[in-house]
Amino acid sequence: MGTKLNYHIRIPHHIISLKQNRIHVNHVKTLIRLPFAS
């Protein structure tokens, strides 16, 4: 039962970290693109 509870906690956290990672990647892409734009 303890592992089942741990599983339910881990899944939403994994989805949240994926979204944060996507935002971070987009931010890095804009930082890389800025010097070339000017």
Beta strands, then each sheet from edge to edge (+ up, - down):
end
